[in-house]
Every structure is written in structure tokens, then in C-alpha cells.
């Protein structure tokens, strides 16, 4: 990814900081949803076939959401690396 530096570094850093905050919020929300999915599945009456199917689906969905949270956290780490690169280059430009 090509990042503008020099005179545009400050604006770029502001945008990347906003993206980092939004991704952190997304990780928090996805983690909460995954935890709530466990609670919902645990409250199901397991004596019926439909409940067993629901539980299996809820567990699969919880794993998917947890994996998505991990992917978003990885994206946030990449944005942090981009911030560091922009900051490093802005020193080179005298910014």
C-alpha cells in the first residue's frame, strides 16, 4: 500500500488513527457477540433435535465471529504498522 508522506503525513496519520479506533471497536463488539452466542446456545433446551441443531449452528457461528474478530485485530495491527511508516517518513520530509 502506498501511503502519502511529506506535507500530507499529518492528515494521513489522523485518518489511520480513526481507522485504528474503529477497528478496535469492531474487535470489541465481535468478541462480545461471540461471548453472547455461547450464552444463547447454553440456554437452549437440549432435549429436542431442533435444539441440538440450533446449538451446533450457534457454536459454528460463534467460531466464525471469533475468527472474524481475529482478522479485524490483524487489520488493526497492519494499520498500526502503516502509522509507524508514515511517522518515520514524515521525519525524513522534515514534518
C-alpha positions, 0 to 999 in steps of 0.5 A: 500500500502506498501511503502519502508522506511529506506535507500530507503525513499529518492528515494521513496519520489522523485518518489511520488513527480513526481507522485504528479506533474503529477497528478496535471497536469492531474487535470489541463488539465481535468478541462480545457477540461471540461471548453472547452466542455461547450464552444463547446456545447454553440456554437452549433446551437440549432435549429436542433435535431442533435444539441440538441443531440450533446449538451446533449452528450457534457454536459454528457461528460463534467460531466464525465471529471469533475468527472474524474478530481475529482478522479485524485485530490483524487489520488493526495491527497492519494499520498500526504498522502503516502509522509507524511508516508514515511517522518515520517518513514524515521525519525524513520530509522534515514534518 
